[in-house]
């Protein structure tokens, strides 16, 4: 049985490298995304100091009382900004909600782009003064890294290097701070209750910066769950459904989950901060002609990114 290909790649070799190094990076990234759908990235330019500040502020935000957090919950925004309390998100097809709460930060448009009118403002967390500046700085860093990764993907797909640029400029991306909260009575939860049920991400690509504990697992093509081990300073990157649709399954949106820890560790918290890189809502996700042939007939209906996001938010329970 073949081992899934999940390499650790040096993003600096793509950003600052020779043409040959950039091509090698693009080939390796494409191979991994075609195989397992996951890679880990080093030399990404996000300082350890900023990562540490991020986790300090994420922990401080979730340490607020339920009453304090509830004032930042905006159900009308379908969880796309501010706080979302436990029990609200359920993996597609699952019957029991994930054991988590989360906070979402969205795009800040600063260049006069009229798309600004389409995005709700970010919620300002007044009890934790550094929360918004720090998460905003991380957002921009990961967005920049994501653009470089999409350029490498475009090269791998035989597209113009800047194919994705116009679609992700001021895109509808989301930074999500997640708290997998302690379970004080593990024996009392539903048998199928897990921190994050098996799912695929909605977006183009996801960049996950660190995590405070193990638990992330990927479903391999041989139908086995493989734990993803990454250094706290690495970024884990995976393909989302939108990129899978666009490439007609050439690049795989890999199923993954966050499993519960051993019972003796259920009373501890786990924190995680993924960045979901979304395009603008008008991006056409129609399968690329270059990814369709007799052996790979067109697998998906034509749809825009906005239409697909709306469909998926309803499926996972965040939108009515």
LUMMI-418199 format. One record per atom (N, C-alpha, C): residue in one letter; x, y, z. Coordinates in steps of 0.02 Angstrom, whole numbers, plus 50000, padded with zeros to 5 digits. Atoms other than C-alpha are relative to their C-alpha. Example, Ala and Ser with C-alpha at 12.3 -4.5 7.8 and 13.67 -1.06 7.14 Angstrom:
2
a500454994150000a506154977550390a500455006050000s499584994149997s506844994750357s499615005550037
END
This chain:
320
x500434994150000x500005000050000x500445006250000x499564994250006x500775016649947x499885005050057x500054994949948x501145029850079x499795006649968x500214993650029x500235046350046x500585005049998x499454995250011x501365060049981x499825006650033x500124993849963x501335074050111x500695003150015x499324997349992x502975083650087x500005006350043x499894993649967x503675098250185x500395004349950x499704995850052x504055112150060x500215006850026x499714993549980x505075128150076x499705005449956x500334994950041x503975142650019x500495005449978x499494995150019x505485154150018x500344998349935x499675002150062x506215143849877x499585001749939x500434997950055x504705148549772x499995007649994x500054992650001x504565166949822x500645003249977x499354996850014x506425170849810x500464995849957x499555004750034x507095156249708x500105001449926x499884999750072x507725153849532x499394997249964x500555002850040x506565149049391x499964992450009x499975007249990x507135131049414x499714998050068x500255001449933x506775131449601x499245000950004x500724998650001x505055138949570x499624994349965x500315005550037x504655125349444x499994993650043x499965005849956x505235111749566x499465000450054x500504999049948x504145119149703x499294998849972x500655000750032x502645120049586x499844992649986x500095007150015x502885101949531x499864995950063x500085003649937x503055095649710x499325001550032x500644998049972x501545105549768x499434996649962x500525003150041x500485099249622x499964992550011x499995007349989x501035081249650x499664998350066x500295001349934x500565082049834x499245001349999x500714998450002x498895090449799x499614995049956x500315005150042x498545077349665x499964993350036x499965006349964x498975063449787x499605000250066x500334999849934x498515067449968x499575006150011x500364993849990x497865085149951x500285004350056x499704996449943x499005090950094x500755001049990x499284998949993x500735098750116x500125003950065x499804995349948x501675107250257x500515004849970x499604994650029x502565123650222x500455003050054x499534996449956x504125131050304x500245006349965x499704993950028x505045147550277x499465004349966x500594996550026x503385156550255x499975007350020x499964992949984x503875173150331x499555002350057x500404998249941x502675172650479x500434998650061x499525000849945x503765175650632x499704996050057x500235003849942x503685164450784x499705004750052x500284995149953x503365180150887x499275001549984x500694998550019x501795184050787x499554993950011x500395006149988x501215165850797x499844999450075x500115000349927x501445166250987x499485005150022x500494994749983x500485182650998x499294997949978x500645002350025x499105175050892x499674995250049x500305005049955x498845160251008x499855002950069x500154996749936x498945171251164x499335003649996x500614996150008x497545182151096x499394995549987x500555004750012x496495167551033x499784996950067x500175003049935x496595159451206x499645005150045x500324994849959x496145176051290x499285001249978x500684998850026x494625178151177x499534994550024x500445005449980x493935161051219x499954999250076x500025000349927x494315163251405x499475004850028x500534995649977x492965176651414x499404995950022x500605003749976x491335171851500x499524998949942x500505001050053x489915164751395x499585006249987x500394993950008x488955180951427x500395005249960x499594995350038x490405191451362x500044998049927x499935002350069x490625180651208x499355000649961x500645000050035x488775180251168x499845006749968x500144993550029x488735198951135x500345001049932x499664999750064x489885195750986x499754994949949x500295005050045x488805182150908x499485003349955x500444996950050x487925187750748x499704994649955x500295005550040x486785173650686x499815002049929x500204997850067x486215184250540x500585000049950x499425000250044x487995183550471x500234992849987x499865007250013x487975164350466x500704998050022x499355001949974x489545163250571x500595003049963x499454997550042x490565173250445x500405005750033x499644995049961x491065186750570x499834999050074x500125000349928x491255187050759x499994993050028x499985006149960x490915173150881x499434995149981x500505005250010x489995156650853x500054995150058x500005004149939x489495146851008x499974992649985x500015007350010x489575127951034x499324997649975x500625003250022x488295116950948x499715002849935x500284996750059x488075127750792x500224996949934x499755002750064x489145119050660x500034992450003x500005007350007x488905101150604x500314998149934x499685002250063x489995092350476x499464997449953x500485002150051x489065088850313x499864992650007x500205007049994x488085072750334x500004997350071x499985002349930x488395071550522x499355002050036x500604998649962x486985071450650x500145003950064x499814996849937x487935078350800x500485005749987x499584994150010x488715095750809x500714998850026x499305000449979x490605097550825x500085002850071x499844997649931x491345100151000x500495005849996x499574994250010x491995117550966x499605006450002x500264993250009x491695136250969x500525003649958x499514996650042x492505148550849x499865007349991x500034992850012x492845166550803x500255001249929x499804999050070x492925172550622x500155007449984x499774993450023x493855187450547x500004999949924x500054999850073x493535192850368x500425005449968x499614995450041x494235203750231x499895007350020x500024992749990x494665222050264x500225003249935x499854996950065x494575231450098x500245007150012x499704993549985x495715246650102x500205004049938x499764996850061x495995251149919x499445003149957x500554996950037x494315258449870x499604995349956x500365004950040x493715242349788x499275000050022x500714999849981x491795243249781x499754993550032x500205006349968x491735225049840x499935000850075x500044998649927x491935232450015x499285000050024x500714999649981x490045235250016x499694993250010x500285006849995x489765216450003x500184996550065x499745003449941x490725212150162x499775003550064x500154997049935x490105214750339x500655002050035x499404998049963x491325223750455x500204994750050x499775004649948x492385213850575x499775002450069x500224998449932x491805213150755x500615001650042x499434997949959x492965222550874x499924997150071x500025003349934x493355212551031x500315004850051x499744994749957x493505226351161x500354997550063x499675002649939x494005215251308x500724997749989x499325002250017x495585209451217x500275004749947x499834994550046x496345225151139x500464998049943x499545002050053x497705216151039x499704994949952x500295005450040x496525203150966x499925002049927x500124998150070x495995212650810x500645001949963x499384998650036x497715219950766x500424993849984x499595006050010x498585203050788x499684995349949x500335004450049x497285192650695x499995003249931x499984996550065x497245206050559x500674999249966x499325000750027x499135204850538x500104992849974x499965007050022x499045185750527x499604999049936x500435000650060x497625187050401x500385002249938x499644997350058x498675197750284x500604995749980x499425004350014x500205186550301x499794993549966x500225006350029x499245170650263x499685001149931x500284998450066x498305179050120x500565000749948x499424999150045x499985183950043x500314993249983x499735006750013x500655166250064x499544996049954x500485003650040x499075159249989x500035002149927x499944997650069x499275170049833x500604996949966x499415003250029x501025163149806x499864992649985x500165007150010x500385145349827x499544999049940x500455000550057x498995148349702x500365001349934x499604998950061x500265155049576x500384993649982x499655006350013x501255138949597x499514994849973x500515004750024x499645128949573x499825001649928x500174998050069x499225138949416x500524997449951x499465002650043x500925134449343x499944992549991x500085007350003x500655116149385x499434998149953x500595001550042x498965116749296x500085002349928x499894997550068x499725124749141x499635006449985x500344993650008x498815141249170x500515005650005x499584994149989x499525158849169x500155000450075x499804999849929x500485161249333x499525004250042x500424995549961x499335175449385x499254998549992x500705001950013x497725166049341x499535001650059x500434999249941x497045166849519x500015007150029x499904993549967x497655184449562x499375004350002x500584995650002x496125194149505x499414997150040x500565003249965x494955181549586x500085000350076x499915000049927x495755182149759x500185006950027x499894993249976x496135200849766x499385002450037x500584998349957x495015206649909x499484994450000x500455005749999x494285189149910x499654999250066x500435001049942x493025182750036x500314995250051x499645004749957x494345173950142x499825001150074x500185000149930x494085169750325x500584997250042x499555002749949x495285167750472x499564997750058x500435002949948x494485156250600x500434997850059x499705002449938x495095154650779x499534994950031x500435005449975x494445138050848x500224997950070x499885002849933x494305132251028x499624993450005x500305006649984x493995113651052x500004999650076x500044998849928x493395115951229x500064993650040x499945006049958x493695104151376x499324996650010x500595004049987x492435090251403x500064997450072x499945001849929x492175088751591x499724993150015x500315006549989x491075073251579x500004996149935x499955003550064x491695063051430x499484994549990x500495005550005x490495048851471x499305002549983x500684997350010x489005060651450x499885002449929x500104997550068x489305066151270x499764994449954x500265004950049x488505057651120x500584995749974x499475004550024x489485042551056x500345002649936x499724997650064x489735051150886x500255007250004x499784993149993x490235068150958x500765000449996x499274999150008x491975073450900x500165007449993x499794993050004x492975089450897x499845003049931x500204997850067x492775091150708x499874993749959x500185005850039x491835078150608x500335000049932x499685000750066x492535071650444x499675004749950x500274995050046x492345085350314x500525002049949x499554996850048x493085094150164x499895007550007x500064992849996x493435112850164x499645002749938x500424997250053x492335124050056x500425003849948x499644994850036x493655136149988x500494997449948x499485002150048x495115135849864x500544996050035x499505003549959x496495131549988x499945002650072x499994998249929x496655131750178x500725000050024x499344999649969x498215137350272x499894999950075x500085000849928x498285131250452x500665001450034x499384998049968x499565139750561x500034997150071x499915003149935x500105128650705x499374996950027x500565002749962x498955119850826x500284998350068x499735000849932x499085117951013x500054992750021x499975007249983x498905098851011x499894995949937x500135004550056x498835083850896x499254998949993x500705001650009x497195077650827x499775000349928x500194999550070x497135082350642x500184993649964x499895006150039x496935066950531x499725000949930x500194999650070x496795065050342x499794993049977x500225006450029x495835051350250x500384998949935x499595001350058x497035043650125x499584996749945x500365003150056x496545036649955x499904992550011x500105007049983x496735019350029x499514999350059x500535000049950x495365024250153x500254998750071x499725000449932x496485025250307x500095007050027x499904993549968x496585039450432x500735000950019x499294998749989x498325047050438x500085006350041x499884993949959x498835058950580x500495004749964x499554995050029x499625075050517x500425003050056x499544997349950x501155079850619x500375005949969x499664994150025x501825097350595x500295003950059x499724995749948x502975108650694x499545006050011x500454994449982x502075122750784x500095005949953x499864994250043x502895135250666x499854998649926x500165001750070x502425125950505x499295002049982x500684998950025x500905129850398x499794993749963x500285005850035x499845115050344x499515002749948x500424997550055x499015118050175x499634994249968x500395005250035x497605108150097x499535003049948x500454998150054x496485108849944x499285000250026x500704999649983x494685114549965x499564998149941x500485002250051x493115110049868x499995004449938x500044995650058x493155125449757x500564998549949x499455001750044x494865120849687x499894993049969x500165006750027x494295102749667x499495000649943x500504999050053x492775108549567x500325003049938x499694996650056x493815120149459x500434995349959x499535004550034x495065106349418x499694993149985x500365006150018x493735092849393x500314993850035x499725005449958x494465082049535x500744998649989x499275001050009x496265083449472x500365001450066x499734998449934x496725091949637x499464998250051x500495003149955x495885083049781x499865004150063x500214997149937x494895091149920x499964994250050x499925006049959x495435078850053x499575000350063x500395000649939x494285073050191x500465000050061x499594999949939x494995077150363x499545001150061x500394999449938x494425077750544x500475001850058x499614999149939x494995082450719x499704995250052x500255005249956x494825067450834x500055002150073x499964998849928x494515067651020x500654997150027x499405002849969x496045065151130x499814994050044x500155005349952x496205050351249x499575002950057x500474997749949x494905051251388x500335004250054x499654996349946x496195057151515x500185007249979x499844993250023x496515072551405x499395003849975x500614996750024x494705076751364x499855006550037x500134993949962x494695090051500x500485005749983x499534994750022x496035100051408x499745003249936x500194996450060x495805113051272x500474998649942x499584999950059x496445112551094x499815006249960x500114993950040x496645128450990x500304999149930x499785000650070x496835129850802x499785006249962x500164993950037x496865144350678x500094998849925x499955000750072x496495139950496x499815006549964x500184994550045x496425152950356x499704996949938x500355002750057x495135148650225x500045005049942x499914995350056x495675156850062x499444999149949x500564999950046x494115161049964x500125005149944x499984994950053x493985169949797x499435005050010x500584995650003x492795184149760x499394995749981x500605004250009x491005177749752x499814999049927x500195000850071x490865180349564x500474995549960x499555004450036x492285168449521x499624994049972x500325005750033x491685155349396x500394993650016x499685006349982x492055137849461x499884994549948x500095004950054x491605129349296x500664996249988x499405004250008x492825114849270x500425002449941x499544998150053x494355119649170x499994994949943x500025004550058x494305112448994x500624995550000x499375003950001x496115106649016x499984994250049x500055005449951x495555095449160x499454995049982x500545004550022x494175086749060x500244996149939x499855004250059x494485072048943x499574993750005x500425005950002x493745055248900x500054995950064x499915003849938x494475047149055x499755003850061x500224995849944x493945061749164x499445004749976x500564995850023x492225067949107x499835005250053x500184994549955x491555083949183x499574997450057x500325003049941x491025079749361x499555004850038x500364995049960x490255095949424x499595004749956x500404995050035x488885107949373x500345006850004x499724993350000x489325126049332x499715003950059x500224996449940x489255137349484x500525005450016x499524994949977x490035153349552x500214998250071x499755001249932x491035153549713x499485002150052x500514997649953x489665163649799x499424995250006x500555004950000x488315151149749x500214993750038x499775006049967x489365136649810x500075001050076x499924998549928x489785144949977x499315000150033x500674999749972x487935148550007x499714993050011x500255006949997x487495130349971x500314996350059x499645003749948x488815123550089x499855002750070x500164997349934x488435135550233x499334997450025x500655002949981x486655128950231x500084992650019x499905007249987x487265110850228x500314998850069x499675001149935x488335113150385x499645003650057x500424997349947x486985122450481x500135007150021x499854993049981x487715140050488x499525004949968x500464995650035x486425147150368x499344996449992x500675003150003x484555143950369x499735000549929
END
